[in-house]
């Protein structure tokens, strides 16, 4: 099968799987928000904001190194697996020992036990890293989709059962424990691969170097993606962090449903095409899909935040609305910047990405620290301004150094941005008038109608919009083959 057909089938399978995952995750947010108090969400988020770095450490960028390499031997695969397991053991032990300092930092004794149980989650996840990487490299997207959907459904069932029984934050802990365990079993089966014993004669230096750079980039991204939670938890308390974490989880849904799965499809394909004339056309088509998907979803989250929160979370979560809207604006730039991430990885130029990430993400952290004076909303504003700064830095300075012409990527991004900014702001203005007069379902329906009408006008009456619509429809047709 050609790479184009693999890409199309992989994207189609991933889309179906992610649609199912999205439904389950939305159900999880809605169900658990009605069964668990904001304070309990905050306690759990306090731990994951700090301890979650163990998951990045345990991976150490070696999964990306495995997928990117075109000459990986069986000995190298096995060594990567045992490296992940060894690092995972160290990371889990480190987090376990940090349970008392973490609880003291937040002045929340309950965080000791939460942290100690979560340490097992990171160890289990580390054990599955290379199995998932191997299944991805072999383009086994259907099997991975089944694994991910099954794990999400089973873990939600376990969490809901505990929450109904009054388990509070333990429902969230068990959800992660079950999710990682079921996923581990699934990726072992999906990969069709079993590691051998570690070998000394396998050349590992290049793989560890690539993985190390990728790890540092992921660690920087993780820190900037979670320092806001740490700041809110430390200075505003568990209840405020519970509200902020719900906002952040809703904001992250589009990224979880599109970015990571598309990366699993795009990275192995782009890595194989890196020296081919087909590299740029594939990249431009991916950029078109990403820009329309992310811009539409994030602008939609910002414009429809009021009825979405009312419908999904229920009463008592009004403070989520402005935070979600602010974070979603930054999500537009984070989402369309994923194409840059693929370029750096596929061309093995993670050292270049690392240098610019240190600058951009460092500024982003400073902005969030400055915003903590104004509470969760100030931190959210700092995050959004920082996301724009990171995207701008990569666009102007970093990506041109990879040899990729950034101008076509920018031209593709302009049209969906202008389209959704226009229809989104119109929909938001209408919601301000209607939200106190009608039910959230009615307001949501009116706003969605405005968005759909605006898209119809752009796609049928504007020449550039018609061209984009034809290109998107061609992608859809390929997915259906």
C-alpha positions in Angstrom: 0.0 0.0 0.0 1.3 3.5 -0.9 2.2 6.0 1.8 -0.7 8.2 0.6 -3.2 5.3 1.1 -1.6 4.5 4.5 -1.9 8.2 5.5 -5.6 8.4 4.4 -6.6 5.1 6.0 -4.7 6.0 9.1 -6.3 9.4 9.3 -9.7 7.9 8.7 -9.3 5.2 11.4 -7.9 7.7 13.8 -10.8 10.1 13.2 -13.3 7.5 13.9 -11.5 6.4 17.1 -11.0 10.0 18.2 -14.7 10.7 17.7 -15.6 7.9 20.0 -12.9 9.0 22.5 -14.3 12.6 22.3 -17.8 11.4 23.1 -16.5 9.4 26.1 -14.3 12.3 27.4 -17.1 14.8 27.1 -19.3 12.3 29.0 -16.5 12.0 31.6 -16.3 15.8 32.1 -20.1 16.1 32.3 -20.7 13.1 34.6 -17.8 13.5 37.0 -18.4 17.3 37.3 -21.8 16.6 38.7 -20.5 13.9 41.2 -17.3 15.4 42.4 -16.8 18.8 44.2 -14.5 21.5 42.8 -12.2 21.1 45.8 -11.6 17.4 45.0 -10.8 18.2 41.4 -8.4 20.8 42.8 -6.6 18.3 45.0 -6.1 15.9 42.1 -5.0 18.7 39.8 -2.4 19.9 42.4 -0.7 16.5 42.2 -0.9 16.0 38.4 0.4 19.5 37.7 3.7 18.7 39.4 3.9 14.9 39.4 2.8 14.6 35.7 6.3 15.5 34.7 7.2 11.9 35.6 5.3 10.7 32.5 7.5 12.9 30.3 10.6 11.8 32.1 9.7 8.1 31.7 9.2 8.5 27.9 12.4 10.6 27.6 11.5 11.2 23.9 12.4 7.7 23.0 9.0 6.9 21.5 9.5 9.7 19.0 13.1 8.5 18.4 11.8 5.0 17.6 9.1 6.3 15.2 11.4 8.8 13.4 14.3 6.3 12.8 14.3 4.6 9.4 17.0 2.0 10.3 15.9 0.8 13.7 17.1 -2.8 14.5 15.5 -5.3 16.8 18.4 -4.8 19.3 17.8 -1.1 19.4 14.0 -1.5 19.9 14.6 -3.8 22.9 17.2 -1.4 24.4 14.7 1.5 24.0 12.1 -0.6 25.8 14.3 -1.4 28.7 15.5 2.2 28.9 12.0 3.4 29.2 11.2 0.8 31.9 14.4 1.8 33.9 13.7 5.5 33.6 10.1 4.8 34.6 11.1 3.0 37.7 13.3 5.9 38.8 10.7 8.5 37.9 7.9 6.7 39.8 10.1 6.3 42.9 11.1 9.9 42.7 7.4 11.0 42.6 6.6 8.6 45.5 9.3 10.3 47.6 8.1 13.7 46.6 4.6 13.1 47.9 5.3 14.7 51.3 7.0 17.8 49.8 4.1 18.2 47.3 1.5 18.1 50.0 3.5 20.5 52.1 3.9 22.9 49.2 0.1 23.1 48.8 -0.6 22.6 52.5 -3.0 19.8 51.6 -2.3 16.5 53.5 -4.6 14.5 51.2 -2.1 15.0 48.4 0.3 12.6 50.0 -1.7 9.5 49.2 -2.9 10.8 45.8 0.7 11.3 44.7 1.9 7.9 46.0 -0.8 6.1 44.0 -0.2 8.2 40.9 3.4 7.1 40.9 2.2 3.7 39.8 0.4 5.2 36.9 3.6 6.7 35.5 5.4 3.4 35.8 2.7 1.6 33.9 2.7 4.2 31.2 6.4 4.0 30.8 6.2 0.2 30.2 3.8 0.8 27.3 5.8 3.5 25.6 7.7 1.4 23.1 4.8 -0.9 22.4 2.7 2.1 21.3 5.7 3.5 19.3 6.1 0.1 17.5 2.4 -0.1 16.7 2.5 3.5 15.3 5.7 2.9 13.3 3.9 -0.2 11.7 0.9 2.1 11.0 -1.5 -0.1 13.0 -3.9 2.7 13.6 -7.0 0.6 13.7 -5.7 -1.5 16.6 -4.5 1.7 18.5 -7.9 3.3 18.0 -9.7 0.3 19.6 -7.2 0.3 22.5 -7.7 4.0 23.2 -11.5 3.9 23.0 -11.8 0.8 25.2 -9.4 2.2 27.8 -11.3 5.5 28.0 -14.7 3.7 28.4 -13.6 1.2 31.0 -11.8 3.9 33.1 -14.8 6.2 33.0 -17.0 3.4 34.2 -14.6 2.7 37.1 -14.4 6.4 38.1 -18.2 7.0 37.9 -18.8 4.0 40.1 -16.5 5.3 42.8 -17.8 8.8 42.5 -21.4 7.7 43.0 -20.3 6.0 46.1 -18.9 9.3 47.4 -15.2 8.5 46.7 -14.4 12.1 45.7 -10.9 12.5 44.4 -10.2 8.8 44.5 -12.5 8.4 41.5 -10.1 10.6 39.5 -7.1 8.6 40.8 -8.6 5.2 39.9 -9.7 6.5 36.5 -6.0 7.2 35.6 -4.8 3.9 37.1 -7.4 1.9 35.1 -6.7 3.9 32.0 -3.0 3.3 32.0 -3.4 -0.4 32.9 -5.9 -1.2 30.1 -3.8 0.8 27.6 -0.7 -1.1 28.5 -2.4 -4.5 27.9 -3.9 -3.1 24.6 -0.7 -1.7 23.1 1.2 -4.9 23.9 -1.4 -6.8 21.8 -1.6 -4.1 19.1 2.1 -3.9 18.5 2.7 -7.6 17.7 6.2 -7.1 19.1 8.0 -8.5 22.1 11.3 -7.0 23.4 14.4 -9.1 23.8 17.1 -8.8 26.4 19.2 -5.6 26.5 22.3 -5.7 24.3 25.5 -3.8 24.5 26.5 -3.9 20.8 23.5 -1.9 19.6 24.3 1.7 18.5 22.1 3.9 20.8 23.9 7.2 20.8 21.9 8.9 18.0 18.6 7.6 19.4 19.4 8.8 22.9 20.5 12.2 21.5 17.3 12.6 19.5 15.2 11.4 22.5 17.1 13.7 24.9 16.3 16.8 22.8 12.7 15.7 22.3 12.4 15.1 26.1 13.7 18.6 26.9 11.2 20.1 24.5 8.3 18.1 25.9 9.4 18.9 29.5 9.5 22.6 28.7 6.1 22.4 27.1 4.8 20.4 30.1 6.1 23.0 32.5 4.5 25.9 30.7 1.3 23.9 30.2 1.1 23.2 34.0 2.8 26.0 35.8 -0.6 27.8 35.6 -2.2 25.0 37.6 0.6 25.1 40.1 0.3 28.9 40.5 -3.5 28.8 40.9 -3.3 25.9 43.4 -0.5 27.5 45.5 -1.9 31.0 45.7 -5.7 30.6 45.2 -6.4 27.2 46.8 -7.9 23.8 45.8 -11.4 25.1 45.0 -10.1 27.8 42.6 -7.8 25.2 41.0 -10.8 22.8 40.7 -12.5 25.5 38.6 -9.4 26.3 36.6 -8.7 22.6 36.0 -12.2 22.1 34.6 -11.6 25.1 32.3 -8.2 23.7 31.2 -9.6 20.2 30.6 -12.4 21.6 28.3 -9.8 23.7 26.6 -7.5 20.7 26.0 -10.2 18.5 24.5 -9.6 19.7 20.9 -5.8 19.2 21.2 -6.3 15.7 22.7 -8.7 14.7 20.0 -6.9 16.1 17.0 -3.2 17.0 17.6 -1.9 13.9 19.2 -3.7 11.4 16.9 -2.8 13.4 13.8 0.8 13.4 15.0 0.7 9.6 15.3 -0.3 9.5 11.6 1.7 12.4 10.2 5.0 11.8 11.9 5.8 8.4 10.5 4.7 9.5 7.0 6.6 12.8 7.1 9.7 11.0 8.4 9.6 8.7 5.4 9.0 11.7 3.0 11.6 14.1 4.5 13.9 13.9 1.4 11.0 13.6 -1.1 9.4 16.3 -3.3 6.1 15.1 -1.7 7.0 16.4 1.7 5.8 20.0 1.2 2.5 19.1 -0.5 1.7 16.7 2.3 2.6 19.3 4.9 0.5 22.0 3.3 -2.6 19.7 3.1 -2.1 18.8 6.8 -1.8 22.5 7.6 -5.1 23.2 5.9 -6.9 20.5 7.9 -5.3 21.6 11.1 -6.1 25.3 10.7 -9.8 24.8 9.9 -10.2 22.2 12.6 -8.3 24.0 15.4 -9.4 27.5 14.6 -13.0 26.4 14.3 -13.0 24.4 17.5 -11.1 26.9 19.7 -13.0 30.0 18.4 -16.1 28.0 19.0 -15.1 27.2 22.5 -14.5 30.9 23.2 -17.7 32.1 21.6 -19.9 29.4 23.0 -18.3 29.1 26.4 -21.4 30.2 28.2 -23.9 27.6 27.0 -21.3 24.9 26.8 -20.4 25.2 30.5 -24.1 25.4 31.4 -24.9 22.2 29.5 -21.8 20.1 30.2 -20.9 21.0 33.8 -24.3 22.1 35.2 -24.8 24.7 37.9 -22.0 25.9 40.2 -19.4 26.2 37.5 -20.0 29.8 36.3 -16.4 30.8 37.0 -15.2 28.4 34.3 -16.8 30.4 31.5 -14.4 33.4 31.2 -11.3 31.3 31.9 -12.3 28.8 29.2 -12.9 31.6 26.7 -9.5 33.2 27.4 -7.6 29.9 27.2 -9.4 29.0 23.9 -8.0 32.1 22.2 -4.5 30.9 23.0 -5.4 27.4 21.8 -5.8 28.7 18.3 -2.1 29.5 18.1 -1.1 26.4 19.9 -3.1 24.3 17.5 -1.9 25.7 14.2 1.6 25.5 15.6 1.5 21.7 15.6 2.6 21.7 12.0 5.9 23.3 13.1 6.3 20.5 15.7 6.0 17.9 12.9 8.6 19.7 10.8 11.2 19.7 13.7 10.6 16.0 14.5 10.4 14.6 11.0 13.6 16.4 10.0 15.4 15.4 13.2 16.0 19.1 14.1 14.8 18.9 17.7 17.9 20.8 18.9 16.8 23.8 16.9 13.3 23.5 18.4 14.8 23.2 21.9 16.7 26.5 21.6 13.7 28.5 20.6 11.4 26.7 23.0 13.6 27.7 25.9 13.1 31.4 24.9 9.5 31.3 24.0 8.3 29.1 26.9 10.5 31.0 29.4 8.7 34.3 28.5 5.3 32.5 28.7 6.1 31.4 32.3 7.1 34.9 33.3 3.7 36.2 31.9 1.7 33.6 33.9 3.7 34.4 37.1 2.9 38.1 36.6 -0.8 37.3 36.0 -1.2 35.4 39.3 -1.8 38.7 41.0 -5.2 38.8 39.3 -6.0 35.2 40.2 -7.0 32.4 37.7 -8.1 34.9 35.0 -4.8 36.7 35.2 -2.9 33.4 34.8 -5.1 32.4 31.9 -4.4 35.7 30.1 -0.6 35.2 30.6 -0.9 31.7 29.1 -2.8 33.0 26.1 -0.4 35.8 25.4 2.5 33.4 25.8 1.0 30.9 23.3 0.8 33.7 20.7 4.4 34.6 21.4 5.7 31.1 21.0 3.9 30.7 17.7 5.3 34.0 16.5 8.8 33.2 17.5 8.7 29.8 15.7 7.1 31.4 12.6 9.6 34.2 12.2 12.9 32.7 13.4 12.8 28.9 14.0 10.9 27.2 11.1 12.7 29.2 8.3 16.0 27.6 9.6 14.6 24.1 8.8 14.6 24.8 5.1 10.8 24.9 5.0 9.2 28.0 3.4 6.8 29.3 6.1 4.9 31.7 3.7 2.6 29.0 2.2 1.8 27.8 5.7 0.9 31.3 6.8 -1.3 31.9 3.7 -3.2 28.8 4.5 -3.8 29.9 8.1 -5.1 33.4 7.3 -8.5 32.4 5.7 -9.8 30.1 8.4 -8.6 32.5 11.1 -10.5 35.5 9.5 -13.6 33.3 8.8 -14.0 31.9 12.4 -12.9 35.2 14.1 -15.8 36.9 12.2 -18.5 34.4 12.8 -17.3 33.6 16.3 -17.4 37.2 17.5 -20.9 37.6 15.9 -22.1 34.5 17.7 -20.7 35.7 21.0 -22.3 39.1 20.7 -25.7 37.4 20.1 -25.2 35.1 23.1 -24.7 38.2 25.4 -28.2 39.3 24.5 -29.9 35.9 24.6 -28.3 34.1 27.6 -30.4 35.7 30.3 -33.6 35.2 28.3 -33.5 31.7 27.0 -32.2 28.2 27.9 -28.5 27.4 27.2 -29.6 24.8 24.6 -31.5 27.5 22.6 -28.6 29.9 22.9 -26.2 27.2 21.7 -28.4 26.4 18.8 -28.7 30.0 17.7 -24.9 30.5 17.9 -24.2 27.3 16.0 -26.6 28.4 13.3 -24.7 31.7 13.0 -21.4 29.9 12.6 -22.8 27.4 10.0 -24.4 30.3 8.0 -21.1 32.2 8.0 -19.1 29.1 6.9 -21.7 28.5 4.1 -21.3 32.0 2.8 -17.5 31.7 2.8 -17.4 28.4 1.2 -20.0 29.1 -1.6 -19.6 32.8 -2.3 -15.9 33.5 -1.8 -13.4 32.1 -4.4 -10.7 31.3 -1.9 -13.2 29.7 0.4 -14.5 27.5 -2.5 -10.9 26.4 -3.2 -10.4 25.5 0.5 -13.7 23.6 0.5 -12.7 21.6 -2.5 -9.4 20.7 -0.9 -11.1 19.7 2.4 -13.7 17.6 0.5 -10.8 15.9 -1.3 -9.3 15.0 2.1 -12.7 13.6 3.2 -13.0 11.5 0.0 -9.6 10.0 0.6 -10.5 9.2 4.2 -13.6 7.3 3.0 -11.7 5.0 0.6 
